[in-house]
Amino acid sequence: MTIELYQEVALTRDLPEYGLRSGDVAVLVDFVPHPSSGEEGCVLEVFNAIGESFAVIAVPISVVEVLRPDEILTVRPLVKVS
């Protein structure tokens, strides 16, 4: 399935530097080319459970996947990174 702008996506791996885990949901807000012809990147905006934005991060496109109808959302406490 093609990933599109402003689509909700799930992380495919933990990102401890941001306090995020595999399966966390974010919104894809931009695509960015790699500066030296490497893997394309994407900019994600991450929201808490009540819809407040708390992070905007850039990651390789391989770190995200589209949400599927056989998945269910869940909640967990956010661990703040110092």
mmCIF file of the N, C-alpha and C atoms, coordinates in Angstrom:
data_MODEL
# 
_entry.id   MODEL 
# 
loop_
_atom_site.group_PDB 
_atom_site.id 
_atom_site.type_symbol 
_atom_site.label_atom_id 
_atom_site.label_alt_id 
_atom_site.label_comp_id 
_atom_site.label_asym_id 
_atom_site.label_entity_id 
_atom_site.label_seq_id 
_atom_site.pdbx_PDB_ins_code 
_atom_site.Cartn_x 
_atom_site.Cartn_y 
_atom_site.Cartn_z 
_atom_site.occupancy 
_atom_site.B_iso_or_equiv 
_atom_site.pdbx_formal_charge 
_atom_site.auth_seq_id 
_atom_site.auth_comp_id 
_atom_site.auth_asym_id 
_atom_site.auth_atom_id 
_atom_site.pdbx_PDB_model_num 
ATOM 1   N N  . MET A 1 1  ? 0.845  -1.179 0.000  1.00 0.00 ? 1  MET A N  1 
ATOM 2   C CA . MET A 1 1  ? 0.000  0.000  0.000  1.00 0.00 ? 1  MET A CA 1 
ATOM 3   C C  . MET A 1 1  ? 0.896  1.249  0.000  1.00 0.00 ? 1  MET A C  1 
ATOM 4   N N  . THR A 1 2  ? 0.535  2.234  -0.774 1.00 0.00 ? 2  THR A N  1 
ATOM 5   C CA . THR A 1 2  ? 1.316  3.457  -0.888 1.00 0.00 ? 2  THR A CA 1 
ATOM 6   C C  . THR A 1 2  ? 1.088  4.371  0.315  1.00 0.00 ? 2  THR A C  1 
ATOM 7   N N  . ILE A 1 3  ? 2.172  4.922  0.816  1.00 0.00 ? 3  ILE A N  1 
ATOM 8   C CA . ILE A 1 3  ? 2.075  5.879  1.910  1.00 0.00 ? 3  ILE A CA 1 
ATOM 9   C C  . ILE A 1 3  ? 1.865  7.265  1.315  1.00 0.00 ? 3  ILE A C  1 
ATOM 10  N N  . GLU A 1 4  ? 0.873  7.989  1.819  1.00 0.00 ? 4  GLU A N  1 
ATOM 11  C CA . GLU A 1 4  ? 0.535  9.306  1.288  1.00 0.00 ? 4  GLU A CA 1 
ATOM 12  C C  . GLU A 1 4  ? 0.671  10.378 2.366  1.00 0.00 ? 4  GLU A C  1 
ATOM 13  N N  . LEU A 1 5  ? 0.829  11.614 1.916  1.00 0.00 ? 5  LEU A N  1 
ATOM 14  C CA . LEU A 1 5  ? 0.896  12.739 2.843  1.00 0.00 ? 5  LEU A CA 1 
ATOM 15  C C  . LEU A 1 5  ? -0.357 12.808 3.709  1.00 0.00 ? 5  LEU A C  1 
ATOM 16  N N  . TYR A 1 6  ? -0.183 13.205 4.947  1.00 0.00 ? 6  TYR A N  1 
ATOM 17  C CA . TYR A 1 6  ? -1.239 13.424 5.938  1.00 0.00 ? 6  TYR A CA 1 
ATOM 18  C C  . TYR A 1 6  ? -1.975 12.146 6.325  1.00 0.00 ? 6  TYR A C  1 
ATOM 19  N N  . GLN A 1 7  ? -1.377 11.022 6.003  1.00 0.00 ? 7  GLN A N  1 
ATOM 20  C CA . GLN A 1 7  ? -1.931 9.724  6.365  1.00 0.00 ? 7  GLN A CA 1 
ATOM 21  C C  . GLN A 1 7  ? -1.368 9.315  7.726  1.00 0.00 ? 7  GLN A C  1 
ATOM 22  N N  . GLU A 1 8  ? -2.183 8.664  8.527  1.00 0.00 ? 8  GLU A N  1 
ATOM 23  C CA . GLU A 1 8  ? -1.674 8.108  9.772  1.00 0.00 ? 8  GLU A CA 1 
ATOM 24  C C  . GLU A 1 8  ? -0.851 6.871  9.449  1.00 0.00 ? 8  GLU A C  1 
ATOM 25  N N  . VAL A 1 9  ? 0.294  6.755  10.104 1.00 0.00 ? 9  VAL A N  1 
ATOM 26  C CA . VAL A 1 9  ? 1.195  5.628  9.899  1.00 0.00 ? 9  VAL A CA 1 
ATOM 27  C C  . VAL A 1 9  ? 1.623  5.093  11.265 1.00 0.00 ? 9  VAL A C  1 
ATOM 28  N N  . ALA A 1 10 ? 2.125  3.872  11.277 1.00 0.00 ? 10 ALA A N  1 
ATOM 29  C CA . ALA A 1 10 ? 2.638  3.264  12.501 1.00 0.00 ? 10 ALA A CA 1 
ATOM 30  C C  . ALA A 1 10 ? 4.144  3.093  12.380 1.00 0.00 ? 10 ALA A C  1 
ATOM 31  N N  . LEU A 1 11 ? 4.837  3.268  13.485 1.00 0.00 ? 11 LEU A N  1 
ATOM 32  C CA . LEU A 1 11 ? 6.277  3.028  13.505 1.00 0.00 ? 11 LEU A CA 1 
ATOM 33  C C  . LEU A 1 11 ? 6.539  1.527  13.453 1.00 0.00 ? 11 LEU A C  1 
ATOM 34  N N  . THR A 1 12 ? 7.589  1.134  12.754 1.00 0.00 ? 12 THR A N  1 
ATOM 35  C CA . THR A 1 12 ? 7.938  -0.283 12.639 1.00 0.00 ? 12 THR A CA 1 
ATOM 36  C C  . THR A 1 12 ? 9.066  -0.675 13.581 1.00 0.00 ? 12 THR A C  1 
ATOM 37  N N  . ARG A 1 13 ? 9.610  0.299  14.308 1.00 0.00 ? 13 ARG A N  1 
ATOM 38  C CA . ARG A 1 13 ? 10.655 -0.005 15.291 1.00 0.00 ? 13 ARG A CA 1 
ATOM 39  C C  . ARG A 1 13 ? 10.630 1.045  16.395 1.00 0.00 ? 13 ARG A C  1 
ATOM 40  N N  . ASP A 1 14 ? 11.258 0.693  17.506 1.00 0.00 ? 14 ASP A N  1 
ATOM 41  C CA . ASP A 1 14 ? 11.372 1.629  18.624 1.00 0.00 ? 14 ASP A CA 1 
ATOM 42  C C  . ASP A 1 14 ? 12.298 2.783  18.247 1.00 0.00 ? 14 ASP A C  1 
ATOM 43  N N  . LEU A 1 15 ? 11.964 3.971  18.728 1.00 0.00 ? 15 LEU A N  1 
ATOM 44  C CA . LEU A 1 15 ? 12.811 5.156  18.571 1.00 0.00 ? 15 LEU A CA 1 
ATOM 45  C C  . LEU A 1 15 ? 13.032 5.730  19.972 1.00 0.00 ? 15 LEU A C  1 
ATOM 46  N N  . PRO A 1 16 ? 13.907 5.101  20.762 1.00 0.00 ? 16 PRO A N  1 
ATOM 47  C CA . PRO A 1 16 ? 14.079 5.513  22.160 1.00 0.00 ? 16 PRO A CA 1 
ATOM 48  C C  . PRO A 1 16 ? 14.549 6.955  22.322 1.00 0.00 ? 16 PRO A C  1 
ATOM 49  N N  . GLU A 1 17 ? 15.230 7.496  21.322 1.00 0.00 ? 17 GLU A N  1 
ATOM 50  C CA . GLU A 1 17 ? 15.676 8.887  21.428 1.00 0.00 ? 17 GLU A CA 1 
ATOM 51  C C  . GLU A 1 17 ? 14.510 9.867  21.461 1.00 0.00 ? 17 GLU A C  1 
ATOM 52  N N  . TYR A 1 18 ? 13.319 9.411  21.039 1.00 0.00 ? 18 TYR A N  1 
ATOM 53  C CA . TYR A 1 18 ? 12.109 10.239 21.076 1.00 0.00 ? 18 TYR A CA 1 
ATOM 54  C C  . TYR A 1 18 ? 11.080 9.714  22.074 1.00 0.00 ? 18 TYR A C  1 
ATOM 55  N N  . GLY A 1 19 ? 11.388 8.617  22.756 1.00 0.00 ? 19 GLY A N  1 
ATOM 56  C CA . GLY A 1 19 ? 10.426 8.005  23.670 1.00 0.00 ? 19 GLY A CA 1 
ATOM 57  C C  . GLY A 1 19 ? 9.301  7.290  22.946 1.00 0.00 ? 19 GLY A C  1 
ATOM 58  N N  . LEU A 1 20 ? 9.527  6.893  21.687 1.00 0.00 ? 20 LEU A N  1 
ATOM 59  C CA . LEU A 1 20 ? 8.493  6.250  20.881 1.00 0.00 ? 20 LEU A CA 1 
ATOM 60  C C  . LEU A 1 20 ? 8.802  4.769  20.704 1.00 0.00 ? 20 LEU A C  1 
ATOM 61  N N  . ARG A 1 21 ? 7.733  3.986  20.492 1.00 0.00 ? 21 ARG A N  1 
ATOM 62  C CA . ARG A 1 21 ? 7.872  2.536  20.352 1.00 0.00 ? 21 ARG A CA 1 
ATOM 63  C C  . ARG A 1 21 ? 7.235  2.058  19.055 1.00 0.00 ? 21 ARG A C  1 
ATOM 64  N N  . SER A 1 22 ? 7.676  0.905  18.628 1.00 0.00 ? 22 SER A N  1 
ATOM 65  C CA . SER A 1 22 ? 7.080  0.248  17.473 1.00 0.00 ? 22 SER A CA 1 
ATOM 66  C C  . SER A 1 22 ? 5.566  0.160  17.684 1.00 0.00 ? 22 SER A C  1 
ATOM 67  N N  . GLY A 1 23 ? 4.811  0.514  16.667 1.00 0.00 ? 23 GLY A N  1 
ATOM 68  C CA . GLY A 1 23 ? 3.351  0.494  16.774 1.00 0.00 ? 23 GLY A CA 1 
ATOM 69  C C  . GLY A 1 23 ? 2.742  1.837  17.112 1.00 0.00 ? 23 GLY A C  1 
ATOM 70  N N  . ASP A 1 24 ? 3.540  2.783  17.604 1.00 0.00 ? 24 ASP A N  1 
ATOM 71  C CA . ASP A 1 24 ? 3.005  4.117  17.870 1.00 0.00 ? 24 ASP A CA 1 
ATOM 72  C C  . ASP A 1 24 ? 2.552  4.751  16.554 1.00 0.00 ? 24 ASP A C  1 
ATOM 73  N N  . VAL A 1 25 ? 1.514  5.561  16.632 1.00 0.00 ? 25 VAL A N  1 
ATOM 74  C CA . VAL A 1 25 ? 0.903  6.164  15.449 1.00 0.00 ? 25 VAL A CA 1 
ATOM 75  C C  . VAL A 1 25 ? 1.324  7.626  15.327 1.00 0.00 ? 25 VAL A C  1 
ATOM 76  N N  . ALA A 1 26 ? 1.572  8.051  14.088 1.00 0.00 ? 26 ALA A N  1 
ATOM 77  C CA . ALA A 1 26 ? 1.939  9.435  13.782 1.00 0.00 ? 26 ALA A CA 1 
ATOM 78  C C  . ALA A 1 26 ? 1.307  9.813  12.457 1.00 0.00 ? 26 ALA A C  1 
ATOM 79  N N  . VAL A 1 27 ? 1.384  11.092 12.116 1.00 0.00 ? 27 VAL A N  1 
ATOM 80  C CA . VAL A 1 27 ? 0.871  11.575 10.835 1.00 0.00 ? 27 VAL A CA 1 
ATOM 81  C C  . VAL A 1 27 ? 2.058  11.964 9.956  1.00 0.00 ? 27 VAL A C  1 
ATOM 82  N N  . LEU A 1 28 ? 2.096  11.454 8.742  1.00 0.00 ? 28 LEU A N  1 
ATOM 83  C CA . LEU A 1 28 ? 3.162  11.782 7.798  1.00 0.00 ? 28 LEU A CA 1 
ATOM 84  C C  . LEU A 1 28 ? 2.883  13.159 7.214  1.00 0.00 ? 28 LEU A C  1 
ATOM 85  N N  . VAL A 1 29 ? 3.774  14.110 7.445  1.00 0.00 ? 29 VAL A N  1 
ATOM 86  C CA . VAL A 1 29 ? 3.531  15.481 6.989  1.00 0.00 ? 29 VAL A CA 1 
ATOM 87  C C  . VAL A 1 29 ? 4.443  15.923 5.838  1.00 0.00 ? 29 VAL A C  1 
ATOM 88  N N  . ASP A 1 30 ? 5.489  15.151 5.530  1.00 0.00 ? 30 ASP A N  1 
ATOM 89  C CA . ASP A 1 30 ? 6.349  15.523 4.401  1.00 0.00 ? 30 ASP A CA 1 
ATOM 90  C C  . ASP A 1 30 ? 7.275  14.370 4.054  1.00 0.00 ? 30 ASP A C  1 
ATOM 91  N N  . PHE A 1 31 ? 7.715  14.354 2.805  1.00 0.00 ? 31 PHE A N  1 
ATOM 92  C CA . PHE A 1 31 ? 8.753  13.450 2.347  1.00 0.00 ? 31 PHE A CA 1 
ATOM 93  C C  . PHE A 1 31 ? 10.011 14.279 2.153  1.00 0.00 ? 31 PHE A C  1 
ATOM 94  N N  . VAL A 1 32 ? 11.176 13.712 2.475  1.00 0.00 ? 32 VAL A N  1 
ATOM 95  C CA . VAL A 1 32 ? 12.427 14.440 2.295  1.00 0.00 ? 32 VAL A CA 1 
ATOM 96  C C  . VAL A 1 32 ? 13.452 13.536 1.623  1.00 0.00 ? 32 VAL A C  1 
ATOM 97  N N  . PRO A 1 33 ? 14.119 14.056 0.592  1.00 0.00 ? 33 PRO A N  1 
ATOM 98  C CA . PRO A 1 33 ? 15.149 13.255 -0.070 1.00 0.00 ? 33 PRO A CA 1 
ATOM 99  C C  . PRO A 1 33 ? 16.393 13.155 0.815  1.00 0.00 ? 33 PRO A C  1 
ATOM 100 N N  . HIS A 1 34 ? 17.099 12.072 0.685  1.00 0.00 ? 34 HIS A N  1 
ATOM 101 C CA . HIS A 1 34 ? 18.363 11.906 1.408  1.00 0.00 ? 34 HIS A CA 1 
ATOM 102 C C  . HIS A 1 34 ? 19.399 12.808 0.753  1.00 0.00 ? 34 HIS A C  1 
ATOM 103 N N  . PRO A 1 35 ? 20.226 13.508 1.520  1.00 0.00 ? 35 PRO A N  1 
ATOM 104 C CA . PRO A 1 35 ? 21.182 14.454 0.938  1.00 0.00 ? 35 PRO A CA 1 
ATOM 105 C C  . PRO A 1 35 ? 22.250 13.803 0.055  1.00 0.00 ? 35 PRO A C  1 
ATOM 106 N N  . SER A 1 36 ? 22.483 12.497 0.239  1.00 0.00 ? 36 SER A N  1 
ATOM 107 C CA . SER A 1 36 ? 23.502 11.849 -0.598 1.00 0.00 ? 36 SER A CA 1 
ATOM 108 C C  . SER A 1 36 ? 22.961 10.593 -1.275 1.00 0.00 ? 36 SER A C  1 
ATOM 109 N N  . SER A 1 37 ? 21.741 10.685 -1.781 1.00 0.00 ? 37 SER A N  1 
ATOM 110 C CA . SER A 1 37 ? 21.086 9.625  -2.555 1.00 0.00 ? 37 SER A CA 1 
ATOM 111 C C  . SER A 1 37 ? 20.838 8.339  -1.777 1.00 0.00 ? 37 SER A C  1 
ATOM 112 N N  . GLY A 1 38 ? 20.696 8.431  -0.469 1.00 0.00 ? 38 GLY A N  1 
ATOM 113 C CA . GLY A 1 38 ? 20.344 7.268  0.346  1.00 0.00 ? 38 GLY A CA 1 
ATOM 114 C C  . GLY A 1 38 ? 18.841 7.101  0.413  1.00 0.00 ? 38 GLY A C  1 
ATOM 115 N N  . GLU A 1 39 ? 18.388 6.432  1.436  1.00 0.00 ? 39 GLU A N  1 
ATOM 116 C CA . GLU A 1 39 ? 16.960 6.165  1.599  1.00 0.00 ? 39 GLU A CA 1 
ATOM 117 C C  . GLU A 1 39 ? 16.168 7.453  1.820  1.00 0.00 ? 39 GLU A C  1 
ATOM 118 N N  . GLU A 1 40 ? 15.014 7.540  1.155  1.00 0.00 ? 40 GLU A N  1 
ATOM 119 C CA . GLU A 1 40 ? 14.126 8.689  1.338  1.00 0.00 ? 40 GLU A CA 1 
ATOM 120 C C  . GLU A 1 40 ? 13.679 8.757  2.796  1.00 0.00 ? 40 GLU A C  1 
ATOM 121 N N  . GLY A 1 41 ? 13.460 9.960  3.275  1.00 0.00 ? 41 GLY A N  1 
ATOM 122 C CA . GLY A 1 41 ? 12.998 10.147 4.642  1.00 0.00 ? 41 GLY A CA 1 
ATOM 123 C C  . GLY A 1 41 ? 11.587 10.703 4.662  1.00 0.00 ? 41 GLY A C  1 
ATOM 124 N N  . CYS A 1 42 ? 11.032 10.794 5.852  1.00 0.00 ? 42 CYS A N  1 
ATOM 125 C CA . CYS A 1 42 ? 9.732  11.403 6.007  1.00 0.00 ? 42 CYS A CA 1 
ATOM 126 C C  . CYS A 1 42 ? 9.691  12.151 7.337  1.00 0.00 ? 42 CYS A C  1 
ATOM 127 N N  . VAL A 1 43 ? 8.864  13.167 7.376  1.00 0.00 ? 43 VAL A N  1 
ATOM 128 C CA . VAL A 1 43 ? 8.664  13.958 8.582  1.00 0.00 ? 43 VAL A CA 1 
ATOM 129 C C  . VAL A 1 43 ? 7.328  13.533 9.176  1.00 0.00 ? 43 VAL A C  1 
ATOM 130 N N  . LEU A 1 44 ? 7.345  13.216 10.463 1.00 0.00 ? 44 LEU A N  1 
ATOM 131 C CA . LEU A 1 44 ? 6.152  12.763 11.157 1.00 0.00 ? 44 LEU A CA 1 
ATOM 132 C C  . LEU A 1 44 ? 5.793  13.729 12.269 1.00 0.00 ? 44 LEU A C  1 
ATOM 133 N N  . GLU A 1 45 ? 4.496  13.946 12.446 1.00 0.00 ? 45 GLU A N  1 
ATOM 134 C CA . GLU A 1 45 ? 4.021  14.683 13.615 1.00 0.00 ? 45 GLU A CA 1 
ATOM 135 C C  . GLU A 1 45 ? 3.353  13.669 14.526 1.00 0.00 ? 45 GLU A C  1 
ATOM 136 N N  . VAL A 1 46 ? 3.742  13.695 15.788 1.00 0.00 ? 46 VAL A N  1 
ATOM 137 C CA . VAL A 1 46 ? 3.248  12.722 16.759 1.00 0.00 ? 46 VAL A CA 1 
ATOM 138 C C  . VAL A 1 46 ? 2.341  13.446 17.754 1.00 0.00 ? 46 VAL A C  1 
ATOM 139 N N  . PHE A 1 47 ? 1.201  12.827 18.031 1.00 0.00 ? 47 PHE A N  1 
ATOM 140 C CA . PHE A 1 47 ? 0.193  13.409 18.918 1.00 0.00 ? 47 PHE A CA 1 
ATOM 141 C C  . PHE A 1 47 ? -0.017 12.510 20.129 1.00 0.00 ? 47 PHE A C  1 
ATOM 142 N N  . ASN A 1 48 ? -0.441 13.118 21.244 1.00 0.00 ? 48 ASN A N  1 
ATOM 143 C CA . ASN A 1 48 ? -0.810 12.298 22.401 1.00 0.00 ? 48 ASN A CA 1 
ATOM 144 C C  . ASN A 1 48 ? -2.246 11.798 22.214 1.00 0.00 ? 48 ASN A C  1 
ATOM 145 N N  . ALA A 1 49 ? -2.753 11.080 23.205 1.00 0.00 ? 49 ALA A N  1 
ATOM 146 C CA . ALA A 1 49 ? -4.075 10.447 23.090 1.00 0.00 ? 49 ALA A CA 1 
ATOM 147 C C  . ALA A 1 49 ? -5.223 11.440 22.964 1.00 0.00 ? 49 ALA A C  1 
ATOM 148 N N  . ILE A 1 50 ? -5.019 12.704 23.397 1.00 0.00 ? 50 ILE A N  1 
ATOM 149 C CA . ILE A 1 50 ? -6.111 13.680 23.288 1.00 0.00 ? 50 ILE A CA 1 
ATOM 150 C C  . ILE A 1 50 ? -5.884 14.669 22.139 1.00 0.00 ? 50 ILE A C  1 
ATOM 151 N N  . GLY A 1 51 ? -4.961 14.322 21.248 1.00 0.00 ? 51 GLY A N  1 
ATOM 152 C CA . GLY A 1 51 ? -4.791 15.091 20.024 1.00 0.00 ? 51 GLY A CA 1 
ATOM 153 C C  . GLY A 1 51 ? -3.843 16.272 20.085 1.00 0.00 ? 51 GLY A C  1 
ATOM 154 N N  . GLU A 1 52 ? -3.048 16.367 21.147 1.00 0.00 ? 52 GLU A N  1 
ATOM 155 C CA . GLU A 1 52 ? -2.078 17.464 21.248 1.00 0.00 ? 52 GLU A CA 1 
ATOM 156 C C  . GLU A 1 52 ? -0.754 17.028 20.620 1.00 0.00 ? 52 GLU A C  1 
ATOM 157 N N  . SER A 1 53 ? -0.232 17.849 19.743 1.00 0.00 ? 53 SER A N  1 
ATOM 158 C CA . SER A 1 53 ? 1.045  17.554 19.103 1.00 0.00 ? 53 SER A CA 1 
ATOM 159 C C  . SER A 1 53 ? 2.170  17.685 20.131 1.00 0.00 ? 53 SER A C  1 
ATOM 160 N N  . PHE A 1 54 ? 3.070  16.699 20.187 1.00 0.00 ? 54 PHE A N  1 
ATOM 161 C CA . PHE A 1 54 ? 4.190  16.818 21.117 1.00 0.00 ? 54 PHE A CA 1 
ATOM 162 C C  . PHE A 1 54 ? 5.547  16.584 20.465 1.00 0.00 ? 54 PHE A C  1 
ATOM 163 N N  . ALA A 1 55 ? 5.568  16.185 19.187 1.00 0.00 ? 55 ALA A N  1 
ATOM 164 C CA . ALA A 1 55 ? 6.866  15.986 18.539 1.00 0.00 ? 55 ALA A CA 1 
ATOM 165 C C  . ALA A 1 55 ? 6.710  16.022 17.031 1.00 0.00 ? 55 ALA A C  1 
ATOM 166 N N  . VAL A 1 56 ? 7.725  16.555 16.378 1.00 0.00 ? 56 VAL A N  1 
ATOM 167 C CA . VAL A 1 56 ? 7.864  16.466 14.926 1.00 0.00 ? 56 VAL A CA 1 
ATOM 168 C C  . VAL A 1 56 ? 9.253  15.885 14.698 1.00 0.00 ? 56 VAL A C  1 
ATOM 169 N N  . ILE A 1 57 ? 9.299  14.738 14.006 1.00 0.00 ? 57 ILE A N  1 
ATOM 170 C CA . ILE A 1 57 ? 10.564 14.030 13.835 1.00 0.00 ? 57 ILE A CA 1 
ATOM 171 C C  . ILE A 1 57 ? 10.770 13.661 12.373 1.00 0.00 ? 57 ILE A C  1 
ATOM 172 N N  . ALA A 1 58 ? 12.024 13.447 11.997 1.00 0.00 ? 58 ALA A N  1 
ATOM 173 C CA . ALA A 1 58 ? 12.361 12.965 10.656 1.00 0.00 ? 58 ALA A CA 1 
ATOM 174 C C  . ALA A 1 58 ? 12.955 11.568 10.798 1.00 0.00 ? 58 ALA A C  1 
ATOM 175 N N  . VAL A 1 59 ? 12.453 10.634 9.999  1.00 0.00 ? 59 VAL A N  1 
ATOM 176 C CA . VAL A 1 59 ? 12.904 9.243  10.052 1.00 0.00 ? 59 VAL A CA 1 
ATOM 177 C C  . VAL A 1 59 ? 13.001 8.684  8.635  1.00 0.00 ? 59 VAL A C  1 
ATOM 178 N N  . PRO A 1 60 ? 13.747 7.601  8.442  1.00 0.00 ? 60 PRO A N  1 
ATOM 179 C CA . PRO A 1 60 ? 13.745 6.939  7.137  1.00 0.00 ? 60 PRO A CA 1 
ATOM 180 C C  . PRO A 1 60 ? 12.359 6.374  6.830  1.00 0.00 ? 60 PRO A C  1 
ATOM 181 N N  . ILE A 1 61 ? 11.999 6.339  5.570  1.00 0.00 ? 61 ILE A N  1 
ATOM 182 C CA . ILE A 1 61 ? 10.669 5.856  5.166  1.00 0.00 ? 61 ILE A CA 1 
ATOM 183 C C  . ILE A 1 61 ? 10.442 4.404  5.597  1.00 0.00 ? 61 ILE A C  1 
ATOM 184 N N  . SER A 1 62 ? 11.512 3.634  5.738  1.00 0.00 ? 62 SER A N  1 
ATOM 185 C CA . SER A 1 62 ? 11.384 2.224  6.140  1.00 0.00 ? 62 SER A CA 1 
ATOM 186 C C  . SER A 1 62 ? 10.928 2.060  7.588  1.00 0.00 ? 62 SER A C  1 
ATOM 187 N N  . VAL A 1 63 ? 10.907 3.136  8.355  1.00 0.00 ? 63 VAL A N  1 
ATOM 188 C CA . VAL A 1 63 ? 10.517 3.082  9.765  1.00 0.00 ? 63 VAL A CA 1 
ATOM 189 C C  . VAL A 1 63 ? 9.003  3.213  9.939  1.00 0.00 ? 63 VAL A C  1 
ATOM 190 N N  . VAL A 1 64 ? 8.262  3.449  8.846  1.00 0.00 ? 64 VAL A N  1 
ATOM 191 C CA . VAL A 1 64 ? 6.809  3.603  8.951  1.00 0.00 ? 64 VAL A CA 1 
ATOM 192 C C  . VAL A 1 64 ? 6.080  2.651  8.010  1.00 0.00 ? 64 VAL A C  1 
ATOM 193 N N  . GLU A 1 65 ? 4.844  2.346  8.383  1.00 0.00 ? 65 GLU A N  1 
ATOM 194 C CA . GLU A 1 65 ? 3.971  1.551  7.522  1.00 0.00 ? 65 GLU A CA 1 
ATOM 195 C C  . GLU A 1 65 ? 2.545  2.072  7.676  1.00 0.00 ? 65 GLU A C  1 
ATOM 196 N N  . VAL A 1 66 ? 1.740  1.856  6.648  1.00 0.00 ? 66 VAL A N  1 
ATOM 197 C CA . VAL A 1 66 ? 0.351  2.312  6.712  1.00 0.00 ? 66 VAL A CA 1 
ATOM 198 C C  . VAL A 1 66 ? -0.419 1.472  7.724  1.00 0.00 ? 66 VAL A C  1 
ATOM 199 N N  . LEU A 1 67 ? -1.453 2.058  8.300  1.00 0.00 ? 67 LEU A N  1 
ATOM 200 C CA . LEU A 1 67 ? -2.316 1.327  9.219  1.00 0.00 ? 67 LEU A CA 1 
ATOM 201 C C  . LEU A 1 67 ? -3.182 0.357  8.435  1.00 0.00 ? 67 LEU A C  1 
ATOM 202 N N  . ARG A 1 68 ? -3.472 -0.788 9.051  1.00 0.00 ? 68 ARG A N  1 
ATOM 203 C CA . ARG A 1 68 ? -4.277 -1.822 8.393  1.00 0.00 ? 68 ARG A CA 1 
ATOM 204 C C  . ARG A 1 68 ? -5.592 -2.020 9.137  1.00 0.00 ? 68 ARG A C  1 
ATOM 205 N N  . PRO A 1 69 ? -6.620 -2.496 8.439  1.00 0.00 ? 69 PRO A N  1 
ATOM 206 C CA . PRO A 1 69 ? -7.921 -2.678 9.090  1.00 0.00 ? 69 PRO A CA 1 
ATOM 207 C C  . PRO A 1 69 ? -7.931 -3.777 10.151 1.00 0.00 ? 69 PRO A C  1 
ATOM 208 N N  . ASP A 1 70 ? -6.919 -4.643 10.169 1.00 0.00 ? 70 ASP A N  1 
ATOM 209 C CA . ASP A 1 70 ? -6.886 -5.709 11.170 1.00 0.00 ? 70 ASP A CA 1 
ATOM 210 C C  . ASP A 1 70 ? -6.083 -5.312 12.411 1.00 0.00 ? 70 ASP A C  1 
ATOM 211 N N  . GLU A 1 71 ? -5.798 -4.003 12.559 1.00 0.00 ? 71 GLU A N  1 
ATOM 212 C CA . GLU A 1 71 ? -5.063 -3.511 13.718 1.00 0.00 ? 71 GLU A CA 1 
ATOM 213 C C  . GLU A 1 71 ? -5.994 -2.706 14.625 1.00 0.00 ? 71 GLU A C  1 
ATOM 214 N N  . ILE A 1 72 ? -5.607 -2.603 15.899 1.00 0.00 ? 72 ILE A N  1 
ATOM 215 C CA . ILE A 1 72 ? -6.379 -1.841 16.865 1.00 0.00 ? 72 ILE A CA 1 
ATOM 216 C C  . ILE A 1 72 ? -5.439 -0.875 17.577 1.00 0.00 ? 72 ILE A C  1 
ATOM 217 N N  . LEU A 1 73 ? -5.924 0.329  17.866 1.00 0.00 ? 73 LEU A N  1 
ATOM 218 C CA . LEU A 1 73 ? -5.115 1.311  18.583 1.00 0.00 ? 73 LEU A CA 1 
ATOM 219 C C  . LEU A 1 73 ? -5.123 0.999  20.070 1.00 0.00 ? 73 LEU A C  1 
ATOM 220 N N  . THR A 1 74 ? -4.077 1.421  20.740 1.00 0.00 ? 74 THR A N  1 
ATOM 221 C CA . THR A 1 74 ? -3.957 1.222  22.180 1.00 0.00 ? 74 THR A CA 1 
ATOM 222 C C  . THR A 1 74 ? -3.338 2.468  22.800 1.00 0.00 ? 74 THR A C  1 
ATOM 223 N N  . VAL A 1 75 ? -3.341 2.568  24.102 1.00 0.00 ? 75 VAL A N  1 
ATOM 224 C CA . VAL A 1 75 ? -2.734 3.711  24.780 1.00 0.00 ? 75 VAL A CA 1 
ATOM 225 C C  . VAL A 1 75 ? -1.684 3.205  25.764 1.00 0.00 ? 75 VAL A C  1 
ATOM 226 N N  . ARG A 1 76 ? -0.687 4.046  25.992 1.00 0.00 ? 76 ARG A N  1 
ATOM 227 C CA . ARG A 1 76 ? 0.362  3.761  26.970 1.00 0.00 ? 76 ARG A CA 1 
ATOM 228 C C  . ARG A 1 76 ? 0.891  5.096  27.457 1.00 0.00 ? 76 ARG A C  1 
ATOM 229 N N  . PRO A 1 77 ? 1.492  5.124  28.626 1.00 0.00 ? 77 PRO A N  1 
ATOM 230 C CA . PRO A 1 77 ? 2.078  6.383  29.111 1.00 0.00 ? 77 PRO A CA 1 
ATOM 231 C C  . PRO A 1 77 ? 3.278  6.766  28.256 1.00 0.00 ? 77 PRO A C  1 
ATOM 232 N N  . LEU A 1 78 ? 3.422  8.040  28.018 1.00 0.00 ? 78 LEU A N  1 
ATOM 233 C CA . LEU A 1 78 ? 4.565  8.554  27.275 1.00 0.00 ? 78 LEU A CA 1 
ATOM 234 C C  . LEU A 1 78 ? 5.722  8.732  28.242 1.00 0.00 ? 78 LEU A C  1 
ATOM 235 N N  . VAL A 1 79 ? 6.839  8.144  27.912 1.00 0.00 ? 79 VAL A N  1 
ATOM 236 C CA . VAL A 1 79 ? 8.048  8.313  28.704 1.00 0.00 ? 79 VAL A CA 1 
ATOM 237 C C  . VAL A 1 79 ? 8.813  9.478  28.103 1.00 0.00 ? 79 VAL A C  1 
ATOM 238 N N  . LYS A 1 80 ? 8.931  10.548 28.852 1.00 0.00 ? 80 LYS A N  1 
ATOM 239 C CA . LYS A 1 80 ? 9.632  11.740 28.377 1.00 0.00 ? 80 LYS A CA 1 
ATOM 240 C C  . LYS A 1 80 ? 11.121 11.478 28.313 1.00 0.00 ? 80 LYS A C  1 
ATOM 241 N N  . VAL A 1 81 ? 11.734 11.916 27.212 1.00 0.00 ? 81 VAL A N  1 
ATOM 242 C CA . VAL A 1 81 ? 13.183 11.802 27.056 1.00 0.00 ? 81 VAL A CA 1 
ATOM 243 C C  . VAL A 1 81 ? 13.808 13.075 27.581 1.00 0.00 ? 81 VAL A C  1 
ATOM 244 N N  . SER A 1 82 ? 14.814 12.933 28.416 1.00 0.00 ? 82 SER A N  1 
ATOM 245 C CA . SER A 1 82 ? 15.471 14.124 28.996 1.00 0.00 ? 82 SER A CA 1 
ATOM 246 C C  . SER A 1 82 ? 16.436 14.754 28.031 1.00 0.00 ? 82 SER A C  1 
# 
